[in-house]
Amino acid sequence: MNRFFDRYKEVIIWIMVIGFFLGGVGLVAFRYLTPSGGSSGGSEATNSVALMVNGEEVYEETFQNLYDNIIAQQESLYSQFGQDFNELLEGISGNYYELRLKSQAMDTLIRQTLITQEANNRGINPSQEEVNSRYDKELNSLLEQQNWNLEQLKSALSAQGRTYDEFQETVKTNIESQLKQEQLRSEVTGEIDPTDEELETYYQENIDTYVQSPSRVRASHLVYDTQTKATTVLDAVQTGSESFDDYAADQENVDMGWFERGQKSPAVEELAFSLEKGEVGGPVETNNGWEILRVDDKQEKVVPPLGEIKDQVRSDYVSQKEDEKYEEWYNEVNESADIQIQLPLVKAFRTVQADGFEQGLSAYQNLEETHPGDYSYLPYYVGRLYQSQASELDSQLDNASEEEKKDLEQKISDYRDKAVDNYMEVVRSIGSNDVDLLNRVLSLAPNNAEANYYLGEAQLQQNKYNQALSNFKEAVEARDDYVAAYIKYGDVLVKLRNYEKAVEQYEKVLELAGDNVSVLNKLASTYRKGDDFDKAEETYKRSLEADPGNFEAKKGLGDLYRDEGNLEEAIEYYNDALAVRADAETGVSLGRAYMKNGELDKAQKEFDNVLSTDPYNAEAYLGLGDVYTEKDMREMALENYRDGLARTQESGLVIDLAKKVVKSQPDDVETRFTLARAYRDEHVYDSAIEQYNRILAETDNAAEKREAYRGLGDSYMKKTEYNEAEEYYQQGLGLAETDVQKLPFYEGLLGADEEKNGEDDLTETGKEALLRIAEININQGNQSGAEEKLNRLTDLDPEYKKDRVEELLTEVGGSSSEG
């Protein structure tokens, strides 16, 4: 559950219950409901005026409540489909989307206020009997559709900290508002009595609305791998020298069955619906190859005559005309009303939407002058306005004269520059990791060095090294003195092990900025990684000349001499580095150097020193274990290996430690599982498989065998060896007893079948897995998941265990689709 749902969950559930109760009334009839009468979502209640409508004040608290309800309703809707509405509200573009929603909330608030005023002016006041009658009707409908009784409803409300009295009061208040609107609408629209001619015209204009069954064809097809083959066969069939059925005898799946528009590829549909019954045509190219089609039967769309559905057509006509009259009336009321929006940013945004570029820009600029610093994203809104206007002018170029084109092109260039300037102001002031914003800048100015640099940093944070590399390269090409970009460019090249190219970037930095110690150390480290030890040594010493006490240079020389096997020098520099700064990694390196030099006691002391300040350092435990192994103290070694294993999740270290444990204790099944998982994390699937097979040989425990079979299945899936994966999933399934135990194996079998045969061509194995997953979903209360699986199964094979599928669909409240 995401943080937004956490914040609004009580509002969401409240809205879901009452929203269902009120049906199509929606938020407009909510009358700005907030649970317990307060401002939802932690918003500050305030008596500030948000809106004035014909002199009537509407407070900011009311506006905020309505806005919160809109957001909560959207979150609830998205969550039902497994989507996160909160993602739309993230970043700078999300802030702009929020502003758009606030403008929509203001529209709703204005509309509701005007309608309420008009209803009151006309003396429209539903009786309590009408309200109670509607309430009773809707309450019974709610209870029936949810399969609740009244006590269950009260219990559901109580679970959210609500009372039934509160629910009843809220709903009746909104029903009263709903009835007012209905009576007002009735008065405004009056009685609409269409003529037969008007109904005939409406029927013809909307005839697709009344189609009972659409046009469809039944066709057969022949598929060939080349156009030449397909054309040769078509010519033979059309000239009568060969029959279509003669060729069909050599192919499988010739009969395409019945299909409507939208069910096949556009090329196939265009050909099929253009042919007459019995006619052969083509060839057309599809994903399968080159196809020839024969239309075996055709059915035109069926539309009942007007006389049969006249009542329905009349109802639709009247409803549409009522909507048109009501909206026309409301627009007149709105235009004549005195509406004053008191929320500055919302007002400015609405000015942009209603009045266009010049007045919108003036509104934003005025806001900047009157509320300096209050709206950190304001330059972004201004930038979007400039960018939008540049796009609008660009669309006018084709129809402009040569003289007009010059003027338009200059304005377009100026507006794009201003958009970029405003966007970059936001980047510099609030942060540089908004990828959408930076891409927006680069869409206008691809060579903007600063935007490329910031986008490269954002890509680095997401470990997208190739994209980051491209951005840093663009930055230095756009500005050849961009020191920070050269450094980042070099850093990414090191990540990608392009050491020679990285050296060029660091040397360029030193050329631009002089002997920067940090860059010298990067350069030396890169030389070392590229096995150029002489230059690495020279560069580290150059760094020490600039800064004799530099820790990184001393440690780097220690690593360099260790790699060369010069252990005495390595030990000296590691000790020098530790004299500058205590550092666990350097301590471990020193311990390793002592070990290689045969000084086991010093090595042990160094690893102990590291653990005294960093008791979770797994590398130090590994080092200590190796020291004890060398001293033939097996129990102490094993204890340290286990201690290290318990203190790290880094897969490389886990492998090193776990291998030593199982070497000492081959029957340690738990550690073998840990080792197998680490191999899988490192994509070393053959080694993982070896460990799972060793586990099967070591244990008689059913749970351990089941987990090993699952691991084998998953590993073979990663190796794309789906038959083997399926075999192990089946063996694991044979040891599973509960739904929780069975589910991953059925999911594995389904996945293997999908990979082998395609999602739309499952075998018996995949279909059975779908059915079993659906049954488990139902048992676990996941009705929507079950329904999705069952409907998919029905679409794939309507006859597959049809009775059981229909039984389960009825249980979850769904219905099977026709095959």
N, C-alpha and C positions, 0 to 999 in steps of 0.2 A: 504494500500500500504506500503510495507516494506521499510526499509531505503536504501536497495540496489537499488530498483526500483526508489526511489526518486533521487538517485544519477545519475542513468543511463537512466532515462526515455526518454530524448530527443534522445539519441543514439539508444535506443530500437526501438522507433517509426520510426526513420530514416532507421534503418536496416530492419524493417519489410516492409516498402514501397519499398526500393531498392532491398531487398532480394527477394521479390515477383517478382519484375520487372525482375530480372536476373535469376529467376528460379533456376535450379540446379547448377548454377555457384558457389554460396555460398561465403564463406569468402575468398577463395583463389583468386577470381577475384575482391575482394573489393579493392585491392591495398592499404590496410591499411587505409581505409577511416576513417577520424575523422571529425565530424561536424565543419564547419567554419574553417577547416584547422588546428585546434589546437589539443592539447592532451585532450582526453575525460576524463570524470570522475574526474576532478580535478588533474590529474597526472601532475607532473612537466615536462615541456618540457626540453629536454636536448640534447646536441650535442655529448654526449658520444657515442662511438661505441659499439653496442651490438653484432655485427657479422661481420666477414670478409669472403667473398666468392670469391675465385680466385682474391684476391686483392681488390675487391669492398667493400667499407664500407657501412654497413647498421646501421643506428643510433638507439639508444635506444628509441627515441621518436617513430620511426616507429614500433619497437617491441611492445612498450606499447600500441600504438593505435590498433594494431592487437589483442593483448591480451584483451583489453577493448571490442573490437567488439565481440570476442568469448564469453566473459562473458555476455555481453548484449544480445547476441542472445540466449544463454542458459536461461537467466532470462525471456526473452520474451516467449520462448517455454514453460517453466515450468508454467508461469503465465496463459497461455491459458488453462491449465488443472487444474487450481486452486491450484498449488503447488508452494512452495517457494524455488527456487534454492538457495537462500541465506543461507538456513539451511545447505547445503552441504559445505559451506565455513566457518562455525563457528567452533571455538575451534582449538585445535592443529591438529586434523585429517583434519579439513577444510583447515588449512594452508598447509598441505602436499598435499591435493588435488589441491590447487592452484598451487603448484610447479609442479605437474604433468601436469596441463593445460598450464603452461608456457613452459614446455618442448614440448608439442604438438604445441603451437604457434611457437616455434622455428623451429620445423619440417616444418610447413607451410611456414615460412619465408625463410628457406633454399630452399625449393622446388620451391617457386615462383621466387626467385632470380636466381636459376640455369636455370629454364625454360626461364625466360626473357633473360638471357645472351645467351642461346643457340638460341633463336628466333632471337635475334639481330645479332648473328654471322652468321646466315644463311640468313640474309637480309629479314626476314619476316616482312612485314609492310603493314597491311590491308589498303586499300584505304578509303578515306573519304566517298565515295559513299557506300562502303560495311557497314561502321559503321552507316551511316545515315539510310540505308535500314533496318538494324537489329533493330535500335532504333525505327523507325516508326512501325515496326511489333510488337515489344514487348510493345510499348506504347499503341497501339490499343488493344492488348490482355489484358493489365492491366485494361484499362478503361472499356472494355466489361465485364470482370469477376467481377469487383468491382461495376459495374453498375454506373460508374461515367462518367461525361463529363470532358473536359480539365479544365474547370473553377473550378469544384469541386476538382480536383487534386491540382490545384494551391491553393485553399482555405485550403485544408488539410495541405499542406506544409507550408503555411503562418501561420497556427495555431501553428506550431512548430518553428516559427522563421526562416523559409527557404524561398528561392525564387525558382521559377521554373527554372530560368537560372542556378542556382547552382545545382539543381537536374539534369538538362539536361547535364551539363558539367561532373558531377560525373558519371552518368550512361554511357555516351559515352566513357569516359576514361576507364571504366571497360569493356565495350563491345569491345573496341579495344584490351584490354588485353585478353579477352575471344577469340576473333577471332585469335589473334596471337597463342594462345595455340591450338586452333582447327587446324590451318594450320600446326603448328609444329607436332602435333599428326599425322596428315595425312601423312606428309613427313616421319616420323619415322616408322609408321606401314606399309605404302605402301598399295598396293591392295591385299586383301585376297580373294582367289577364291577357296572355299572348293569343294572337290569331293563328289560324291553321297555317297561313303563309309564313308567319314568323317562325313557327315550330319547324316547318319543312326546311326553311333556310338554315336554321340552327342545326338541324339533324344532318344536313348535307355538309356543313362546314366542320362538324365534329364527328363525322361518321366513324373515324377510327376508334372513337371512344366506345362504340357499341358493337365492335366486332366480337362475335361469339367464338369463332375459330379462325385463325389467320391462314393466309395462303401457305401451302406446303407442297412439296414434291417428294416422290419416291424415286430414287435413282440408283443405278449401278455404275461402277467405275472400273476401268482398267488402268493400271499404273505401270509406267515404264521409266527407266533411268535416264533416257535421252529423248530429246524432242524428235529426233529422226525416227526412232523406233515407233513413238506414239503416232507420228504423222503417217507413217507407212501403214500401221494397223487401221487408223481412221479412214484412209483412202480405200483400203480393202473392204471395210464394212460398208462405207457409203456407196461404193460401186456395186456391192452385192457379191463380190467374188468370195468373200468370207463372211461368216455371221459373227455378231458380237458374242453370242454364247459359245462359239467355238474357241475364241480367245479366253473367255471367262473360265473355261474348264481348266486352264493352266494356272490360274491365280486363286489366291485365297481372299476372303473378305470382300468379295465383289459387290455384294448387296449393301448399299449405304443406308437403307431404311428410309423412313419418312423424316424430313427435316424442314424447319422454317427458316426464315431469314435471321441471321445472327447466330446460327448454329454451326456453320461451316466457314471455310475461308472465303473472303470476298470474291476471289476469282471463280471458285466452284459455284457459289450462289448465283453470281451474275450469269454464268453459262446455264446452270440448271433451270433457272426461272425464265430464261429466254427460249428454251427449247420446248417443242410441243411433245405431247405424249408419244412415245415410241421413237422419237428423233434422237440421233447420236451426234455429238458435237465435241469440239476441243481442237487440239489439246491445250490444257492450261497448266501452268507451273504451280506446284504447291510444295510444302515441306516434304511430302512423300516422294515427289518426282514429277513426271509429266502425266497428266490424267486425261482420259477420254471418258465422257459421261453418256449414259443412255437414260432418258427419262422414262420410267416404267409406269408412272401414274401422276396425276396432278389434281389438286383440289384448290379451287379458288376460295378466297376468304368468305366467310358466312356472316352476313349482317342482317338481323331481323328487319322487316319492313317497319316503317314508322308506325303503322297502325297497331302493331303488336307491342310496341314499347312506348306508346305515346305518353303515358303517365310519367314514365321515367324521364323522357326527353323534356316534358313540360316542367317537371321538378328541377331538372338541371338548368333549364332556361331561366326559370324564375329565380333560382339561387344566384345565377351569374348576374342577372339584371339587378337584383337586390344589392349584391356586392358593389356593382358599378355605381348605383345611385347613392349607396351609403358612403363610399369612398369620395364621390364627387361632393356630397354634402360635407363630409369631414374636411376635405381640402379647403372648402369655402370658409368653414368655421376657423380652421387653422390660419388661413391667410388673413382673416380679419381680426384675429386675436392679438392682444398685447402680450408678447412672450419675451421675457428677459432672462437669459441664462446667466447665472452668477458664478459659475465655475470657469475661471479664465482660460485654462488650457482646453477644456471641452468646447468652450465657445469659439476659440480660435480655430480649432480643428473643424468645427461645423461651418465656419466661415469659408475655409478652404474648400470643403465639399460643395457648398451651396453657391459660392460667388466666384470661384476660380482663382487663378494665379495671383493677379495683382492685389486683390483685396485680401486673399489668404496670406500672402507674403507680408502685407502691411499689418495684419492681425498678429502674426508671429513676431514681427519686429517690435510692435507695440508691447507685446507680452514680455519681450526681452528687456525693454526699457523700464517697464513698470514693476517687473518682478525679477530683478537681476539675481541670478544664481539659484532661483527657486526650482527651475526645471532643467535638470542636468542633460536630458535627452533632447532639449529644444533644438540644438543645431542639427540633430538627426532629422527631425521633422522638416526643418527648413531645407536640408539637403534633399530629402525626398521630393519636396515641392519643386525645387530647381530641376531635379532629374526628370520628374514627370513632365514639366513644361518643355524641357529639351526634347523629350520623346514626341510630344505633341507637335512641336515645330518641325521636327524631322519628318513627320508624316505629311507635312504640307509642301515639302520640297518638290515633289514630282509635278505638282500643278502650278508652281511659281514661275514667274518670268526670270530671266537671267539676273536682272537688277534686284528683284525680290530675293532670289536665291542667295546672293552675296550677303544681304542683310540678315536673312534667316540663319545662314551658316555661321555668321559672326555671333549671333545671339545664342545659337546652340552651343558653340564653343565656350562662350562666356558662362552660360548656365551650367554646363558640365563642370567647368573649373570651380564654380561657386559651390556646386554640390559636393565635389571632392573636398574642398576646403572645409565645409561644414562637417562632413563625415569624419575627416581627420581630426578636427577639433574634439569630437566625441571620443575618438580612439585615444587621443593623448590624455584626455581628462578623466576618463572612467575605466580605462583598461584597454588592452590590445588583443584580447583573445576571442573576440566575437568574429567567427569565421564568416558569417553571413554579411556582416558589415564590411569586412575587409574585401570580400569578393565583390560587393557592390562598388567599392572604390575602384577595384581593378577592372571592373567591367567598363568603367568610364575612362580610366587612366592606367592601362596595362603596365606601363613602365614606371609607375610611381614607386620609387625606391623604398620609401618608408612603409608603405602599405605591404609591399612584398616582404620586407623584413619582418613586420609584425605577423603577417600570415604564416611565414616560415616558423616563427616561434610558436604560433598556435598549433601548427601541424606537428611540431616537435612534441608538444604536450600530449598529443594523441598517438605518438610513436609512428607517425606517417613520414618516414624518413625521406622517401623519394620525392614526395610532394614538397617537403620542407627544403630539400636540396634544390629543387627547381626554383622555389621562391627566393632563396638566398642568392642563387646565381643571377636571377633577374635583378635583384637589388644591387649587386656589385657591378653588373653591366650597365645599370642605369646611373650609378654614381660610383666612380672608381676610387673615391677616397672614403668609402663607407666602412670604417674600421670595424664597427660592431658586426656588420654583415659578413665581412671576411672571416672574422673569428667563428661565427656560427656556421658559416659555410664549411670551414675547416673541421669543426667539431662533427658535423653530419658526415662528412667524407670519412672521418676516422671511424664513425659508427658503421659505415658501409665498407670499411677496410680498404678504401682507396687511399692508401697512405701517401703515395707519390703526389697525387693532386692536393691532398690536405697540406702537405709541406709547402706547396706553392702559395696557399692562402695565408698560412702563418708567416711565411717570409715576406709576403706583401704587407702584412700588418707591421712587421718590424721595420720595413722600409718606410712606412707612413708615420709610425708612432715611436720609433726608436726602440731601445732594448727594454721592452716591457717584460718583467720577470715572469708573469703569468703566461704570456704567450711563448716565451722562451721554453718554459717547462712543457707546454703543449707540443711545441715543435720537437723537443728532445724525446718526449714520450712517443711521438709519431715515428721518429727515426727508429726508436727501439722496436716498436711494433712491426716496422718494415725491415727489421734485421740489419739496419745500418748502424752497428754498434759504435763505430768510430765517430760518426757525426753526432750520435746521441750523447756520447761521453763529452765531446767538445762543447755541445750546446748546453748540457747541464752545468759544466764548469764555467761557461760564459754567464749563466744565470747566477752562479755563486759569486762570480766576480762583481756582478751588479748588486747582489744581496747575499753577503757571506752567511747569514743565518737563515737562509730560505729552506724551510722544511721540505717542500715538494722536490726541490733539486737534490737534496741529500737522500731522500727516500728513493727518488728516481735512479740515482747512481747506485744505491743499494740493490734495487731490482735489476739494473743493467749488469752489474758485476755477478749477481747470482745467476742470471741467465747465461753468462759467459763461463760460469764455473769458477770464478775467482772469489771463493767464499770468504777469505780473509778480508779482502777489500769490501765485500758486501756487508760483512758483520760490522766493520768499522763505520761505514756510512749509515747503516741502520741505527747503530748506537748514537751517532751524531744527530740523526733526525729525531730520535726519541729524547735526546737532551734538549731539543728545541720545543718539542710538543709531544705529550703522551698521546699515542694513537694505537688503537687495537689492531688495525690491519698491519701496521709496521711491526708491532710486537709479534704478531703471528709470523710475519715474514722473517724476522730475526730468529724466532724459534726454529723455523724450517731450515734456515741457513746453518744454525748450530747443529741440527740433526744431520744434515748432509756432510758437515765437517767432522762428524763423529763425536761431538761434544754433547752427549745425551743429557747430562745433569744440567748444563746451562740451558739446553732446549726446554727441559721440563720446567725449570725456574721461570723461563720467559713466558711459557704458556700459562703457568700459574699466575704470573703477574697480570697477564691479560684478563684472566677470569676473575681476579680480585676486583677489578674495576668494571668488567663487562661480563657478568656471570651468564649471559645468554649467547655468548660468542661460540657458535657451533664449530667454526674452523679451529678455535683453540682446543676444544674438546677432541676434535679429530687429530690435531697435532699431539695432544697428550696421549691419546689412545695409541698412536703410532710409536711414541716414545716407550710406552709400557710394553708394546709388542716387541720392540727391539730389545728390551730388557727381559723378555720372556716372562712378563707378569700378565698372563692372559686374562685373569679375572678383572684386574684393574683396567686393562685395555678395553675389555668388553663394556665395563661400567661407563667409561668415558665415551665410547662410541654411542652407547644408548643415551647418555645425557645430551650429547650433541644432537642426536636424532630428535629428541624431544623438544629441542629449542630452535629448530629451523623448519621453514617451509620452502626454502629455495631448492628447486628440484635437483640441480647439479650437486649440491652438498648432500641432499638426502640420498642420492645414489651412492656417493662415496662412502657415507657412513653406513647405510643399510647393507651394502655389499660386504663390508667388513664384519657386520653383525652376523649375517647369514653364513659367511665363511666360517665363523667361529661356532655358530649354532644352526646347522642346516635345517633343523626341525622347527625353527621359529617362524610359524606361518604368518603371524601378524606382521612381522617385519618384511616378509616376502611380499605381502599385499602392499605395504608402503613402498617397497622398491618397485613393484610392478606399476603402481600409479605414477611414480616419479618418472619411470621410463616412458609412460604414455604422455605425460606432460611435456617431455622432451622429444616426442614423436619417434621414439626408438621402439617401434611396436614389436619387432621380433624378440627383443630382450624382454619386453613385458610378457609376451606369450610364453617365453621360456619359464618365467617365474610363476605364471598361473599354472602351467603344467607341472612344475615342481610341487606347487601347493596341492594339486590333485593327487600327486603321488605320496605326499606326506600326511594327509589328513583323512579321517573317516567322518568328520563332522559335517552334517548335511548343510548347515548354514554357510560354512566355509567353502564347501564344494559349490554351492549355489552362487556365491559371490565370485568364485573363480570362473565358473562357466559364463557368468555375465561379463566379467573382464575379458575373457577370450572372445566372446561375441563382439564386444565393443572394439577390441583391438583389430579383429579381422574386418570389421566394418571400415575402420580407418585405412586398412590396407586395400580396400575395395574388393576383398575376397568374400563375396556375399553368401555363397553356398556354405562356406565354412562357418561364417557368422551365424547363419540360420541354424546350422547343425548344433552349435553350442548353446544358442538361445533355447532350442527345443530341449536339450539335456537339462539346462537350468530350470526350465519351466516344470520339468518332471519332478523337481525337488521343492517346488514352491507350493505352499499350502494356503496362504492368505491372499486377499486381493492386493495388499500392499506389496507382497512378494512377487505376485504374478505380473503386475502392471508393467514393470520395466522390460520383462521378457516379451510380452505381447507387443509393446512399443518397438522393441528391437526387431522382432519378426516382421512387423509392418514396415519399418524402415528398410530392412533388407529386401523385402519384396518390391517396394517402391523403387529402390535403386536398380534392381535386376530387370524389372519389367515395365517401369513407368507408373506414375501415380494413377493413370486412367486405365491400366490393364493389369490389375492385380490378379494373382492366382488364388487358389483355394486358401493357401497359407495367409495371404494378406487379408482376404475377406474375413476369415475366421478371427484373425487378430483384431480387425476393426470391430467386429461384433462383441468380442470379449472385452475390449477396452470400453465400449459403450456400457456394457453391463456393470463393469467396475465403476465407471463414472456415476452411474445411477446409485450404486451402493454407497458411494462417497458423497452423494448430494450434489454432484456436478451435472445438473440436468441439461444445461446448455451445451456442455461438452459432449454429452451422450447424444443429444439430438443432432448435433453437427456430424458425428460419426455415423449415426444411423441413416441420415439423409444422404450422406456420401455413399454409403453402402448400397442404398436403394438406387441411386443414380448409376452406380457402376454395374449392378446386377439386380434388377427388380425381383428376380425369382430366388435369389439366394436366401434360404431359410426365411421365406417370406412371412410365415405365420409368426415366428419369433420376433422378427424385426417390427412387424406391425404392432405386436403386443407391447414391445418396449417403447415404440413411438407413442402409443396411447398413454403409457405410463408417464412419459415426460411431457405430454401435452402437445406433441407434434403430430404430423401426418406424413405418410409416405407419398412421394411424388410418383407420377405415372412413368412407366418405362417407355 
